[in-house]
């Protein structure tokens, strides 16, 4: 839902809304509200992973065949932290002069994180648990 609402907002904003030089599209606000709601669940999931999955994966990644998991796991944790920080800055602090650049960073990291999740899960599914 995070990816879908984020991409929906980007599409609405930059094709038919305020980013395209028009008035904001009525669905821009709704997609952003849904994105914010999904972000709360995403942060909860990130916290749950930080407490259980990440420490276990870190211990297991010392084994040769789990080494790639450590790399994608670190990338996912860093991306999650970056998304939380940039989302917070966009919502509360970013001045208008930096909002577009910060927004594109947020979008690029979010889309890249989706790809990293798929790689992380695919790599895991090739290696049965030891």
Residue pairs with C-beta under 8 A, 6 or more apart in sequence:
1 34
1 38
1 41
2 35
2 38
2 39
2 42
2 110
3 110
3 111
3 114
5 31
5 32
5 34
5 35
5 38
6 35
6 107
6 110
7 111
8 27
8 31
9 28
9 31
9 32
9 35
10 107
12 25
12 27
12 28
12 31
13 19
13 20
13 24
13 25
13 28
14 20
16 22
16 25
17 23
17 24
17 25
17 28
18 24
18 25
18 28
36 91
39 87
42 80
42 83
43 84
46 77
46 80
46 84
50 77
54 73
54 77
57 66
57 69
57 70
57 73
58 70
58 73
60 66
60 69
60 130
61 67
61 69
61 70
61 73
63 130
65 127
66 127
68 123
69 120
69 123
69 124
69 127
72 116
72 119
72 120
72 123
73 120
75 116
76 113
76 116
76 117
76 120
79 109
79 110
79 112
79 113
79 116
80 113
82 105
82 109
83 106
83 109
83 110
83 113
86 102
86 105
86 106
86 109
87 106
89 102
90 99
90 102
90 103
90 106
94 102
